[in-house]
Amino acid sequence: MLIKMMSGGADYDKNLRLRLVWGAAFLAVGVVGFLCWFFLVPDSGLNEHARGYYLGAATGVTLGAVILLARVLYLMCRPEARRKAHIQDTDERRQHITRAAAQVAGVAAFLAAACLTFVVIPFNEQAAHVLLGVMAVYTLVWLAAAAWLNWKL
Amino acid sequence: MTNRISQLRRERGLSQAELADAVDVTRQTIISLESGRYNASLLLAHRIAKFFGTTIEDVFLFEEERT
């Protein structure tokens, strides 16, 4: 969804080329993750869980990037598939559903974080601070986005 | 708001998939429009009206607000 949002525009061929760039950037992030896991992590003294995070995150990002690149290259070579993908990506009902779902998920995540803060404080104050930080970032981003859109539209 | 998309489409002997293809949306969007579950944007309403060779007001029927 984020890739589509960041590569949206009227010219679909240009959008696909932009997605290739994003795919390459994510692939680079994955490769950096693998390199860190291979060269830095063994001597770092990190626990098993942290080591697993490096490997899992690097694998996930790399696989995602490879799938994205393969799909974009396939669409660039197949005009009929590209047309279908264009319709799927730009269909206004689907975009409306995506936006509405993101809105619901955002509100739910914010409320969940607010509830969790009360639960977490007695057990782990640092975790509560992290949750409060996430809620503060969400609120600030929301206010900034609303102000920018109010000025732009 | 109601619409005559289904009626106009049937009059021209088109399937939902063919209409969807003609106005660059998915078949699910046509289904939702015809059933009244989703209202088209102005841009899509314009494309649909243009495809049927008529006006937006002729395809989409706006009910007057009661005071």
Backbone of each chain as ProteinMPNN parsed JSONL, in Angstrom:
{"seq_chain_A": "MLIKMMSGGADYDKNLRLRLVWGAAFLAVGVVGFLCWFFLVPDSGLNEHARGYYLGAATGVTLGAVILLARVLYLMCRPEARRKAHIQDTDERRQHITRAAAQVAGVAAFLAAACLTFVVIPFNEQAAHVLLGVMAVYTLVWLAAAAWLNWKL", "coords_chain_A": {"N_chain_A": [[0.827, -1.206, 0.0], [1.915, 1.257, 0.858], [3.988, 1.578, -0.994], [2.507, 1.861, -3.321], [1.19, 4.222, -2.731], [3.333, 5.956, -2.624], [4.186, 5.919, -5.169], [2.238, 6.894, -6.773], [0.284, 8.374, -9.425], [-0.564, 10.043, -12.534], [0.636, 8.959, -14.844], [1.057, 5.736, -15.582], [3.135, 4.067, -16.467], [5.346, 5.502, -15.665], [4.92, 5.355, -12.94], [5.372, 2.635, -12.529], [8.085, 2.465, -13.117], [9.053, 3.997, -11.047], [8.377, 2.373, -8.938], [10.158, 0.329, -9.378], [12.512, 1.566, -8.61], [11.991, 1.945, -5.882], [11.808, -0.74, -5.159], [14.452, -1.577, -5.631], [15.71, -0.005, -3.719], [14.66, -1.074, -1.341], [15.682, -3.639, -1.584], [18.372, -3.102, -1.288], [18.371, -2.29, 1.39], [17.678, -4.717, 2.587], [19.922, -6.268, 1.891], [21.913, -4.885, 3.285], [21.035, -5.471, 5.849], [21.488, -8.262, 5.881], [24.265, -8.281, 5.587], [25.034, -7.017, 7.966], [24.092, -8.903, 9.773], [25.727, -11.022, 9.118], [28.416, -10.097, 9.392], [28.62, -8.327, 11.633], [26.888, -9.087, 13.751], [27.655, -11.707, 14.85], [29.867, -11.264, 16.617], [28.851, -9.518, 18.429], [27.602, -10.025, 20.846], [24.904, -10.063, 21.193], [21.66, -11.233, 22.263], [19.893, -14.349, 21.518], [17.359, -13.785, 20.551], [17.543, -11.153, 19.531], [19.42, -11.596, 17.523], [17.936, -13.252, 15.892], [16.034, -11.438, 15.089], [17.469, -9.738, 13.375], [18.094, -11.518, 11.251], [15.529, -12.371, 10.472], [14.228, -9.934, 9.805], [15.888, -8.987, 7.75], [15.582, -11.047, 5.866], [12.819, -10.883, 5.367], [12.522, -8.246, 4.302], [14.183, -8.429, 2.047], [12.974, -10.526, 0.578], [10.438, -9.384, 0.123], [11.209, -7.198, -1.464], [12.289, -8.51, -3.698], [10.011, -9.836, -4.676], [8.416, -7.623, -5.286], [10.015, -6.378, -7.282], [10.056, -8.414, -9.23], [7.348, -8.563, -9.904], [6.845, -5.99, -10.938], [8.599, -5.95, -13.135], [7.465, -8.004, -14.624], [4.963, -6.854, -15.21], [5.796, -4.743, -16.777], [6.551, -5.983, -19.062], [4.292, -7.192, -20.066], [1.659, -6.068, -21.685], [-1.177, -6.467, -21.467], [-1.509, -7.545, -18.91], [-0.47, -5.414, -17.527], [-2.377, -3.446, -18.024], [-4.599, -4.512, -16.675], [-3.579, -4.507, -14.065], [-3.214, -1.795, -13.75], [-5.876, -0.891, -13.726], [-6.753, -2.213, -11.422], [-5.11, -0.986, -9.512], [-5.83, 1.693, -9.659], [-8.505, 1.816, -9.293], [-11.271, 3.473, -8.025], [-13.023, 2.681, -5.979], [-11.662, 0.662, -4.663], [-9.491, 2.142, -3.745], [-10.822, 3.819, -2.012], [-11.689, 1.941, -0.129], [-9.216, 1.074, 0.845], [-8.266, 3.437, 2.044], [-10.269, 3.868, 3.971], [-9.987, 1.571, 5.522], [-7.394, 1.932, 6.484], [-7.833, 4.155, 8.047], [-9.557, 3.152, 10.025], [-7.842, 1.231, 11.127], [-5.837, 2.904, 12.105], [-7.154, 4.435, 14.098], [-7.934, 2.334, 15.777], [-5.424, 1.317, 16.521], [-4.395, 3.493, 17.902], [-6.213, 3.73, 20.067], [-5.798, 1.229, 21.228], [-3.141, 1.479, 21.999], [-3.449, 3.511, 23.884], [-5.021, 2.224, 25.851], [-3.281, 0.136, 26.522], [-1.205, 1.536, 27.684], [-2.111, 2.176, 30.274], [-2.251, -0.406, 31.313], [0.379, -1.285, 31.159], [2.054, 0.405, 32.646], [2.375, -0.298, 35.534], [4.045, -2.524, 35.289], [6.184, -2.1, 33.471], [7.817, 0.731, 33.076], [9.288, 1.932, 31.063], [8.329, 0.781, 28.73], [5.789, 1.864, 28.742], [6.439, 4.531, 28.316], [7.393, 4.341, 25.705], [5.031, 3.627, 24.381], [3.521, 5.938, 24.87], [5.094, 7.709, 23.45], [4.729, 6.765, 20.833], [2.01, 7.349, 20.544], [2.135, 10.114, 20.746], [3.673, 10.76, 18.488], [1.938, 9.856, 16.484], [-0.219, 11.638, 16.887], [1.017, 14.121, 16.381], [1.838, 13.776, 13.706], [-0.656, 13.458, 12.541], [-1.822, 15.992, 13.044], [-0.032, 17.638, 11.63], [-0.344, 16.64, 9.023], [-3.065, 17.174, 8.627], [-3.038, 19.976, 8.76], [-1.389, 20.586, 6.587], [-2.879, 19.488, 4.442], [-5.162, 21.018, 4.689], [-4.176, 23.467, 3.916], [-3.33, 22.872, 1.36], [-5.552, 21.846, -0.105]], "CA_chain_A": [[0.0, 0.0, 0.0], [2.779, 2.438, 0.94], [4.701, 1.712, -2.263], [1.555, 2.393, -4.294], [0.944, 5.614, -2.379], [4.516, 6.761, -2.914], [4.453, 5.92, -6.606], [0.969, 7.195, -7.439], [0.333, 9.467, -10.389], [-1.377, 9.808, -13.724], [1.373, 8.156, -15.812], [1.266, 4.448, -14.926], [4.474, 3.56, -16.809], [6.279, 6.209, -14.775], [4.705, 4.778, -11.608], [6.052, 1.33, -12.473], [9.537, 2.711, -13.049], [9.31, 4.484, -9.682], [8.308, 1.2, -8.047], [11.44, -0.381, -9.549], [13.501, 2.266, -7.774], [11.674, 1.601, -4.494], [12.177, -2.146, -4.985], [15.919, -1.632, -5.539], [16.083, 0.59, -2.427], [14.35, -2.057, -0.3], [16.641, -4.733, -1.746], [19.625, -2.63, -0.682], [18.176, -2.338, 2.849], [17.76, -6.139, 2.95], [21.319, -6.713, 1.763], [22.633, -4.3, 4.428], [20.638, -6.281, 7.007], [22.21, -9.542, 5.805], [25.689, -8.019, 5.827], [25.162, -6.777, 9.411], [23.88, -10.183, 10.459], [26.855, -11.908, 8.836], [29.712, -9.585, 9.832], [28.619, -7.607, 12.911], [26.113, -9.729, 14.824], [28.3, -12.83, 15.557], [30.757, -10.817, 17.693], [28.216, -8.402, 19.142], [27.108, -10.436, 22.15], [23.438, -9.942, 21.252], [20.997, -12.497, 22.6], [19.369, -15.127, 20.384], [16.168, -13.107, 20.031], [18.004, -10.015, 18.726], [20.047, -12.159, 16.308], [16.824, -13.716, 15.052], [15.379, -10.258, 14.506], [18.28, -9.316, 12.224], [17.934, -12.465, 10.143], [14.132, -12.348, 10.031], [13.926, -8.658, 9.149], [16.636, -8.935, 6.482], [14.94, -11.986, 4.94], [11.515, -10.335, 4.998], [12.684, -7.077, 3.428], [14.763, -8.884, 0.775], [11.943, -11.272, -0.156], [9.447, -8.407, -0.32], [11.794, -6.415, -2.565], [12.413, -9.384, -4.88], [8.66, -10.044, -5.203], [8.003, -6.349, -5.896], [10.765, -6.184, -8.53], [9.606, -9.417, -10.206], [6.0, -8.198, -10.363], [6.925, -4.788, -11.775], [9.23, -6.326, -14.407], [6.462, -8.785, -15.354], [3.949, -5.925, -15.724], [6.395, -3.907, -17.821], [6.709, -6.787, -20.292], [2.997, -7.75, -20.483], [0.713, -4.932, -21.769], [-2.523, -6.806, -20.989], [-1.408, -7.65, -17.444], [-0.243, -4.051, -17.018], [-3.662, -2.73, -18.07], [-5.417, -5.027, -15.568], [-2.987, -4.025, -12.809], [-3.508, -0.357, -13.703], [-7.28, -0.751, -13.292], [-6.817, -2.64, -10.008], [-4.405, -0.014, -8.656], [-6.433, 3.029, -9.696], [-9.951, 1.71, -9.08], [-11.543, 4.407, -6.923], [-13.666, 1.994, -4.847], [-10.583, -0.016, -3.927], [-8.73, 3.182, -3.037], [-11.677, 4.253, -0.904], [-11.638, 0.868, 0.874], [-7.882, 1.114, 1.457], [-8.197, 4.612, 2.926], [-11.169, 3.665, 5.117], [-9.389, 0.527, 6.362], [-6.246, 2.549, 7.172], [-8.404, 5.051, 9.054], [-10.035, 2.295, 11.122], [-6.666, 0.638, 11.771], [-5.149, 3.971, 12.832], [-7.92, 4.733, 15.32], [-7.856, 1.148, 16.64], [-4.059, 1.242, 17.071], [-4.254, 4.578, 18.881], [-6.984, 3.358, 21.26], [-5.129, 0.083, 21.843], [-1.947, 2.01, 22.673], [-3.908, 4.257, 25.064], [-5.415, 1.228, 26.862], [-2.084, -0.607, 26.946], [-0.392, 2.392, 28.557], [-2.592, 1.98, 31.645], [-1.935, -1.768, 31.755], [1.825, -1.534, 31.161], [2.775, 1.26, 33.616], [2.839, -0.986, 36.751], [5.026, -3.581, 35.0], [7.375, -1.618, 32.769], [7.607, 2.157, 32.818], [9.904, 2.276, 29.772], [7.391, 0.385, 27.671], [4.716, 2.871, 28.766], [6.967, 5.731, 27.66], [7.428, 4.064, 24.261], [3.647, 3.717, 23.892], [3.154, 7.361, 24.869], [5.833, 8.297, 22.331], [4.04, 6.382, 19.59], [0.766, 8.126, 20.482], [2.492, 11.517, 20.494], [4.074, 10.861, 17.075], [0.7, 9.716, 15.702], [-0.986, 12.888, 17.011], [1.741, 15.196, 15.692], [1.761, 13.531, 12.258], [-2.04, 13.733, 12.147], [-2.012, 17.442, 13.045], [0.763, 18.199, 10.532], [-0.981, 16.243, 7.762], [-4.331, 17.911, 8.515], [-2.718, 21.376, 8.46], [-0.864, 20.646, 5.219], [-3.986, 19.233, 3.519], [-6.05, 22.183, 4.772], [-3.553, 24.524, 3.121], [-3.154, 22.413, -0.025], [-6.817, 21.607, -0.816]], "C_chain_A": [[0.87, 1.268, 0.0], [3.503, 2.689, -0.377], [3.771, 2.326, -3.307], [1.276, 3.865, -4.023], [2.112, 6.505, -2.798], [4.819, 6.808, -4.403], [3.159, 6.164, -7.382], [1.117, 8.363, -8.399], [-0.423, 9.074, -11.643], [-0.688, 8.867, -14.719], [1.758, 6.811, -15.173], [2.643, 3.855, -15.239], [5.541, 4.208, -15.912], [6.155, 5.657, -13.35], [5.451, 3.452, -11.462], [7.561, 1.506, -12.371], [9.927, 3.176, -11.648], [9.284, 3.317, -8.686], [9.57, 0.356, -8.168], [12.507, 0.235, -8.649], [13.263, 1.929, -6.301], [12.068, 0.154, -4.196], [13.676, -2.302, -4.806], [16.378, -1.081, -4.184], [15.807, -0.399, -1.292], [15.303, -3.249, -0.363], [17.977, -4.358, -1.091], [19.528, -2.678, 0.844], [18.304, -3.79, 3.332], [19.184, -6.654, 2.929], [22.158, -6.161, 2.922], [22.317, -5.095, 5.7], [21.387, -7.612, 7.047], [23.691, -9.355, 6.128], [25.948, -7.779, 7.321], [25.06, -8.093, 10.177], [25.113, -11.091, 10.31], [28.161, -11.419, 9.474], [29.708, -9.002, 11.245], [27.996, -8.393, 14.058], [26.88, -10.844, 15.556], [29.179, -12.401, 16.74], [30.136, -9.755, 18.596], [27.747, -8.756, 20.546], [25.614, -10.268, 22.314], [22.824, -11.287, 21.61], [20.369, -13.125, 21.352], [18.188, -14.422, 19.714], [16.555, -11.946, 19.102], [18.666, -10.494, 17.435], [18.969, -12.608, 15.322], [16.111, -12.564, 14.381], [16.133, -9.795, 13.263], [18.02, -10.216, 11.018], [16.514, -12.401, 9.583], [13.795, -11.075, 9.27], [14.625, -8.575, 7.794], [15.987, -9.848, 5.447], [13.614, -11.422, 4.449], [11.625, -9.19, 4.013], [13.207, -7.506, 2.055], [13.716, -9.609, -0.06], [10.88, -10.326, -0.708], [9.941, -7.616, -1.525], [11.875, -7.25, -3.837], [11.041, -9.601, -5.517], [8.17, -8.78, -5.911], [8.693, -6.148, -7.248], [10.285, -7.141, -9.612], [8.242, -9.028, -10.777], [6.055, -6.995, -11.308], [7.54, -5.127, -13.135], [8.259, -7.119, -15.269], [5.438, -7.843, -15.996], [4.504, -5.072, -16.859], [6.503, -4.655, -19.148], [5.373, -7.283, -20.843], [1.945, -6.631, -20.504], [-0.677, -5.253, -21.199], [-2.544, -6.912, -19.461], [-1.223, -6.266, -16.823], [-1.56, -3.276, -16.983], [-4.554, -3.182, -16.908], [-4.903, -4.501, -14.226], [-3.265, -2.534, -12.626], [-4.923, -0.125, -13.191], [-7.406, -1.116, -11.817], [-6.223, -1.563, -9.088], [-5.111, 1.328, -8.582], [-7.94, 2.998, -9.478], [-10.342, 2.515, -7.834], [-12.22, 3.743, -5.733], [-12.617, 1.283, -3.996], [-9.754, 0.997, -3.135], [-9.506, 3.691, -1.827], [-11.622, 3.228, 0.23], [-10.301, 0.904, 1.607], [-7.764, 2.267, 2.444], [-9.044, 4.402, 4.173], [-10.573, 2.636, 6.078], [-8.206, 1.094, 7.153], [-6.726, 3.467, 8.291], [-8.854, 4.252, 10.28], [-8.845, 1.721, 11.895], [-5.92, 1.676, 12.606], [-5.833, 4.295, 14.147], [-7.812, 3.566, 16.299], [-6.485, 1.048, 17.3], [-3.855, 2.3, 18.15], [-4.98, 4.227, 20.183], [-6.33, 2.195, 22.003], [-3.893, 0.549, 22.613], [-2.336, 2.751, 23.949], [-4.29, 3.293, 26.197], [-4.194, 0.513, 27.433], [-1.21, 0.221, 27.886], [-0.794, 2.201, 30.017], [-2.182, 0.619, 32.201], [-0.44, -1.927, 32.016], [2.563, -0.786, 32.284], [3.239, 0.501, 34.879], [3.956, -1.992, 36.507], [6.32, -3.041, 34.406], [7.175, -0.16, 32.354], [8.18, 2.573, 31.46], [8.975, 1.941, 28.611], [6.233, 1.385, 27.587], [5.172, 4.152, 28.077], [7.014, 5.545, 26.146], [6.022, 4.2, 23.672], [3.191, 5.18, 23.829], [3.842, 8.101, 23.72], [5.165, 8.015, 21.002], [2.755, 7.202, 19.435], [1.054, 9.595, 20.183], [2.878, 11.717, 19.031], [2.842, 10.8, 16.18], [-0.066, 11.036, 15.702], [-0.312, 14.021, 16.243], [1.669, 15.031, 14.172], [0.356, 13.852, 11.754], [-2.269, 15.239, 12.045], [-1.278, 18.091, 11.869], [0.105, 17.888, 9.189], [-2.279, 17.022, 7.555], [-4.067, 19.369, 8.133], [-2.244, 21.523, 7.017], [-1.989, 20.465, 4.202], [-4.956, 20.405, 3.509], [-5.513, 23.333, 3.93], [-3.55, 24.16, 1.631], [-4.487, 22.327, -0.772], [-7.715, 22.843, -0.807]], "O_chain_A": [[0.612, 2.217, -0.741], [3.626, 3.826, -0.831], [4.177, 3.194, -4.079], [1.141, 4.663, -4.951], [1.928, 7.633, -3.255], [5.612, 7.634, -4.855], [3.006, 5.696, -8.51], [1.968, 9.232, -8.211], [-0.862, 7.934, -11.798], [-1.356, 8.063, -15.369], [2.66, 6.746, -14.337], [3.252, 3.214, -14.381], [6.491, 3.561, -15.471], [7.152, 5.511, -12.643], [6.07, 3.174, -10.435], [8.232, 0.786, -11.631], [10.98, 2.808, -11.126], [10.057, 3.277, -7.73], [10.009, -0.26, -7.196], [13.294, -0.468, -8.015], [14.208, 1.66, -5.559], [12.592, -0.147, -3.124], [14.132, -3.057, -3.947], [17.308, -1.608, -3.574], [16.626, -0.547, -0.385], [15.687, -3.803, 0.668], [18.619, -5.178, -0.435], [20.486, -3.061, 1.515], [18.948, -4.063, 4.345], [19.608, -7.382, 3.826], [23.004, -6.865, 3.475], [23.198, -5.361, 6.517], [21.859, -8.04, 8.1], [24.293, -10.157, 6.842], [26.936, -8.262, 7.876], [25.831, -8.359, 11.1], [25.488, -11.819, 11.23], [28.922, -12.212, 10.027], [30.682, -9.162, 11.979], [28.495, -8.376, 15.183], [26.775, -10.933, 16.779], [29.23, -13.097, 17.755], [30.822, -9.165, 19.431], [27.516, -7.86, 21.357], [25.098, -10.321, 23.431], [23.382, -12.342, 21.307], [20.321, -12.515, 20.283], [18.033, -14.452, 18.493], [15.974, -11.776, 18.03], [18.498, -9.88, 16.381], [19.06, -12.386, 14.115], [15.641, -12.684, 13.25], [15.53, -9.497, 12.232], [17.761, -9.739, 9.913], [16.32, -12.379, 8.368], [13.155, -11.122, 8.22], [14.027, -8.144, 6.807], [15.853, -9.472, 4.283], [13.316, -11.475, 3.255], [10.915, -9.156, 3.008], [12.741, -7.016, 1.027], [13.577, -9.35, -1.256], [10.47, -10.447, -1.862], [9.2, -7.389, -2.482], [11.569, -6.762, -4.925], [10.908, -9.559, -6.74], [7.587, -8.849, -6.993], [8.049, -5.795, -8.235], [10.122, -6.75, -10.768], [8.007, -9.145, -11.98], [5.396, -6.982, -12.347], [7.065, -4.654, -14.167], [8.216, -6.945, -16.487], [5.085, -8.001, -17.165], [3.78, -4.719, -17.79], [6.541, -4.046, -20.217], [5.321, -7.752, -21.98], [1.398, -6.282, -19.458], [-1.283, -4.417, -20.528], [-3.47, -6.435, -18.806], [-1.742, -5.978, -15.745], [-1.829, -2.54, -16.034], [-5.183, -2.361, -16.241], [-5.685, -4.102, -13.363], [-3.515, -2.065, -11.516], [-5.149, 0.727, -12.332], [-8.077, -0.422, -11.053], [-6.769, -1.271, -8.024], [-5.013, 2.029, -7.575], [-8.586, 4.047, -9.478], [-9.826, 2.282, -6.741], [-12.029, 4.175, -4.597], [-12.68, 1.303, -2.767], [-9.365, 0.738, -1.997], [-8.938, 3.958, -0.769], [-11.521, 3.593, 1.401], [-10.25, 0.782, 2.831], [-7.232, 2.104, 3.542], [-8.616, 4.706, 5.286], [-10.643, 2.802, 7.296], [-8.03, 0.785, 8.332], [-6.104, 3.548, 9.351], [-8.57, 4.624, 11.419], [-8.824, 1.717, 13.126], [-5.427, 1.365, 13.69], [-5.182, 4.415, 15.185], [-7.622, 3.769, 17.498], [-6.382, 0.734, 18.486], [-3.228, 2.044, 19.177], [-4.432, 4.405, 21.271], [-6.303, 2.165, 23.234], [-3.625, 0.087, 23.722], [-1.655, 2.645, 24.969], [-3.932, 3.512, 27.354], [-4.077, 0.309, 28.641], [-0.554, -0.322, 28.775], [0.062, 2.079, 30.893], [-1.819, 0.486, 33.369], [-0.031, -2.607, 32.958], [3.565, -1.274, 32.809], [4.399, 0.644, 35.265], [4.732, -2.285, 37.416], [7.413, -3.463, 34.784], [6.453, 0.135, 31.402], [7.635, 3.45, 30.79], [8.848, 2.699, 27.649], [5.76, 1.711, 26.498], [4.406, 4.785, 27.351], [6.713, 6.47, 25.392], [5.834, 4.801, 22.614], [2.558, 5.603, 22.862], [3.263, 8.993, 23.102], [5.043, 8.895, 20.15], [2.446, 7.689, 18.348], [0.303, 10.243, 19.453], [2.478, 12.697, 18.402], [2.707, 11.581, 15.238], [-0.511, 11.501, 14.653], [-0.975, 14.787, 15.543], [1.469, 16.0, 13.439], [0.187, 14.438, 10.685], [-2.848, 15.711, 11.066], [-1.815, 18.973, 11.198], [0.007, 18.757, 8.322], [-2.565, 17.478, 6.447], [-4.77, 19.936, 7.296], [-2.637, 22.453, 6.312], [-2.056, 21.195, 3.213], [-5.509, 20.754, 2.466], [-6.275, 24.076, 3.312], [-3.739, 25.015, 0.766], [-4.557, 22.693, -1.946], [-8.814, 22.813, -1.36]]}, "seq_chain_B": "MTNRISQLRRERGLSQAELADAVDVTRQTIISLESGRYNASLLLAHRIAKFFGTTIEDVFLFEEERT", "coords_chain_B": {"N_chain_B": [[-28.9, 9.054, -3.185], [-29.606, 7.691, -6.319], [-29.087, 5.53, -9.19], [-29.034, 4.975, -12.792], [-27.458, 3.094, -13.955], [-27.457, 0.277, -14.25], [-29.775, -0.099, -15.771], [-29.21, 1.386, -18.133], [-26.977, 0.013, -18.992], [-28.007, -2.566, -19.505], [-29.783, -1.936, -21.55], [-28.03, -1.482, -23.596], [-26.984, -3.909, -23.963], [-24.747, -4.809, -22.559], [-22.281, -6.453, -20.527], [-21.461, -6.471, -17.0], [-18.73, -6.644, -16.694], [-17.805, -5.774, -19.166], [-18.647, -3.115, -19.192], [-17.202, -2.19, -16.996], [-14.607, -2.486, -17.97], [-14.677, -0.633, -19.992], [-14.859, 1.819, -18.699], [-12.672, 1.843, -17.126], [-12.59, 0.664, -14.483], [-12.937, -1.74, -11.786], [-14.901, -4.804, -11.988], [-16.218, -5.236, -9.631], [-16.618, -2.69, -8.686], [-18.53, -1.678, -10.449], [-20.625, -3.395, -9.803], [-21.083, -2.601, -7.14], [-21.804, 0.059, -7.557], [-24.159, -0.216, -9.071], [-25.802, -1.492, -7.249], [-26.08, 0.448, -5.413], [-24.485, 0.635, -3.209], [-22.157, 2.004, -3.26], [-21.091, 5.277, -4.025], [-20.279, 6.99, -6.976], [-17.321, 8.904, -7.767], [-17.045, 12.331, -8.896], [-15.485, 12.358, -11.167], [-15.555, 9.685, -12.095], [-18.3, 9.44, -12.458], [-18.621, 11.214, -14.534], [-17.146, 9.898, -16.527], [-18.683, 7.585, -16.873], [-21.159, 8.63, -17.683], [-20.357, 9.856, -20.043], [-19.564, 7.63, -21.492], [-22.038, 6.378, -21.894], [-23.136, 8.237, -23.48], [-24.591, 10.389, -22.503], [-25.866, 12.685, -19.979], [-24.541, 13.481, -16.673], [-26.595, 13.954, -14.868], [-28.603, 12.5, -15.989], [-27.872, 9.92, -15.585], [-27.224, 9.654, -12.889], [-29.318, 10.037, -10.2], [-30.23, 12.585, -8.263], [-31.639, 12.99, -5.138], [-33.866, 15.428, -3.969], [-33.115, 17.426, -1.145], [-34.985, 17.204, 1.792], [-36.603, 19.78, 3.618]], "CA_chain_B": [[-28.668, 9.139, -4.63], [-29.768, 6.426, -7.052], [-28.554, 5.679, -10.544], [-29.637, 4.151, -13.857], [-26.353, 2.402, -14.643], [-27.882, -1.074, -14.614], [-30.761, 0.024, -16.861], [-28.521, 1.831, -19.351], [-26.083, -1.064, -19.415], [-28.826, -3.631, -20.097], [-30.326, -1.439, -22.827], [-26.975, -1.582, -24.615], [-26.57, -5.315, -24.038], [-23.377, -4.952, -22.044], [-22.095, -7.119, -19.235], [-20.803, -5.602, -16.006], [-17.284, -6.67, -16.963], [-17.542, -4.932, -20.345], [-18.78, -1.708, -18.778], [-16.052, -1.904, -16.119], [-13.455, -2.366, -18.846], [-14.809, 0.593, -20.791], [-14.661, 3.033, -17.876], [-11.425, 1.653, -16.355], [-12.734, 0.298, -13.069], [-13.124, -3.183, -11.638], [-16.299, -5.232, -12.068], [-16.793, -5.076, -8.288], [-17.061, -1.295, -8.546], [-19.807, -1.569, -11.183], [-21.634, -4.097, -8.989], [-21.395, -1.745, -5.984], [-22.521, 1.247, -8.04], [-25.522, -0.601, -9.472], [-26.599, -1.852, -6.072], [-26.227, 1.649, -4.581], [-23.649, 0.567, -1.999], [-21.034, 2.934, -3.411], [-21.375, 6.42, -4.897], [-19.132, 7.316, -7.824], [-16.752, 10.257, -7.692], [-17.471, 13.161, -10.032], [-14.703, 11.94, -12.334], [-16.093, 8.412, -12.608], [-19.652, 9.723, -12.936], [-18.441, 11.847, -15.843], [-16.71, 8.859, -17.481], [-19.811, 6.686, -17.134], [-22.147, 9.382, -18.475], [-19.777, 10.042, -21.368], [-19.604, 6.337, -22.167], [-23.407, 6.127, -22.317], [-23.523, 9.324, -24.386], [-25.639, 11.181, -21.872], [-25.358, 13.595, -18.947], [-24.445, 12.913, -15.32], [-27.93, 14.033, -14.24], [-29.457, 11.474, -16.565], [-27.442, 8.61, -15.059], [-27.277, 9.693, -11.415], [-30.52, 10.773, -9.818], [-30.055, 13.191, -6.94], [-32.907, 13.268, -4.473], [-33.901, 16.752, -3.339], [-33.109, 17.377, 0.325], [-36.23, 17.689, 2.398], [-36.332, 20.741, 4.698]], "C_chain_B": [[-28.851, 7.751, -5.247], [-29.163, 6.623, -8.446], [-29.204, 4.694, -11.513], [-28.579, 3.349, -14.603], [-26.8, 1.023, -15.134], [-28.826, -1.033, -15.818], [-30.078, 0.387, -18.179], [-27.604, 0.737, -19.908], [-26.867, -2.179, -20.113], [-29.391, -3.205, -21.453], [-29.311, -1.585, -23.956], [-26.413, -2.992, -24.731], [-25.155, -5.568, -23.562], [-23.365, -5.745, -20.742], [-21.429, -6.127, -18.274], [-19.311, -5.521, -16.276], [-16.939, -5.763, -18.144], [-17.645, -3.445, -19.999], [-17.578, -1.297, -17.912], [-14.804, -1.655, -16.96], [-13.481, -1.03, -19.6], [-14.531, 1.856, -19.968], [-13.488, 2.888, -16.898], [-11.636, 1.505, -14.856], [-12.897, -1.216, -12.995], [-14.617, -3.513, -11.717], [-16.987, -5.058, -10.717], [-17.316, -3.65, -8.085], [-18.395, -1.086, -9.262], [-20.924, -2.223, -10.377], [-22.067, -3.205, -7.816], [-22.167, -0.497, -6.396], [-23.971, 0.892, -8.355], [-26.407, -0.919, -8.27], [-26.769, -0.669, -5.114], [-25.391, 1.626, -3.314], [-22.501, 1.562, -2.052], [-21.438, 4.052, -4.372], [-20.115, 6.801, -5.67], [-18.622, 8.717, -7.547], [-17.255, 11.025, -8.915], [-16.769, 12.719, -11.315], [-15.259, 10.66, -12.954], [-17.502, 8.618, -13.148], [-19.588, 10.335, -14.332], [-18.061, 10.806, -16.898], [-17.877, 7.949, -17.867], [-20.849, 7.383, -18.023], [-21.648, 9.554, -19.911], [-19.844, 8.734, -22.17], [-21.015, 6.041, -22.689], [-23.933, 7.222, -23.256], [-24.637, 10.185, -23.817], [-25.025, 12.082, -20.797], [-25.316, 12.895, -17.585], [-25.827, 12.889, -14.665], [-28.854, 12.95, -14.759], [-29.112, 10.082, -16.02], [-27.621, 8.567, -13.542], [-28.42, 10.605, -10.979], [-30.362, 11.272, -8.387], [-31.419, 13.508, -6.337], [-32.815, 14.635, -3.806], [-33.921, 16.593, -1.826], [-34.406, 17.936, 0.865], [-35.905, 18.62, 3.561], [-37.323, 20.563, 5.837]], "O_chain_B": [[-28.31, 6.763, -4.749], [-28.78, 7.73, -8.825], [-29.835, 3.718, -11.107], [-28.784, 2.967, -15.755], [-26.555, 0.65, -16.281], [-28.697, -1.821, -16.755], [-30.337, -0.23, -19.213], [-27.475, 0.564, -21.12], [-26.461, -2.675, -21.164], [-29.468, -4.006, -22.385], [-29.674, -1.785, -25.115], [-25.483, -3.24, -25.498], [-24.451, -6.43, -24.089], [-24.317, -5.707, -19.963], [-20.908, -5.091, -18.686], [-18.697, -4.467, -16.111], [-15.92, -5.073, -18.133], [-16.842, -2.629, -20.451], [-17.018, -0.213, -18.074], [-14.039, -0.727, -16.694], [-12.449, -0.394, -19.812], [-14.023, 2.844, -20.496], [-13.326, 3.687, -15.975], [-10.948, 2.14, -14.056], [-12.984, -1.89, -14.021], [-15.475, -2.648, -11.542], [-18.182, -4.769, -10.653], [-18.319, -3.433, -7.405], [-19.282, -0.404, -8.75], [-22.027, -1.685, -10.275], [-23.257, -3.071, -7.533], [-23.066, -0.047, -5.686], [-24.895, 1.604, -7.96], [-27.608, -0.647, -8.277], [-27.503, -0.759, -4.13], [-25.551, 2.481, -2.443], [-21.936, 1.924, -1.02], [-22.053, 3.798, -5.408], [-19.03, 6.919, -5.1], [-19.378, 9.604, -7.148], [-17.815, 10.443, -9.844], [-17.361, 12.704, -12.395], [-15.414, 10.56, -14.171], [-17.865, 8.043, -14.175], [-20.399, 10.013, -15.2], [-18.578, 10.822, -18.015], [-18.039, 7.59, -19.034], [-21.349, 6.802, -18.986], [-22.411, 9.418, -20.867], [-20.14, 8.738, -23.364], [-21.173, 5.516, -23.791], [-25.052, 7.128, -23.76], [-25.514, 10.652, -24.544], [-23.804, 12.221, -20.721], [-25.96, 11.868, -17.374], [-26.186, 11.922, -13.992], [-29.777, 12.526, -14.065], [-29.955, 9.185, -16.0], [-28.104, 7.581, -12.986], [-28.476, 11.78, -11.341], [-30.36, 10.494, -7.434], [-32.24, 14.199, -6.941], [-31.818, 14.959, -3.161], [-34.636, 15.75, -1.285], [-34.867, 18.999, 0.45], [-35.049, 18.312, 4.39], [-37.253, 21.282, 6.834]]}, "name": "protein", "num_of_chains": 2, "seq": "MLIKMMSGGADYDKNLRLRLVWGAAFLAVGVVGFLCWFFLVPDSGLNEHARGYYLGAATGVTLGAVILLARVLYLMCRPEARRKAHIQDTDERRQHITRAAAQVAGVAAFLAAACLTFVVIPFNEQAAHVLLGVMAVYTLVWLAAAAWLNWKLMTNRISQLRRERGLSQAELADAVDVTRQTIISLESGRYNASLLLAHRIAKFFGTTIEDVFLFEEERT"}
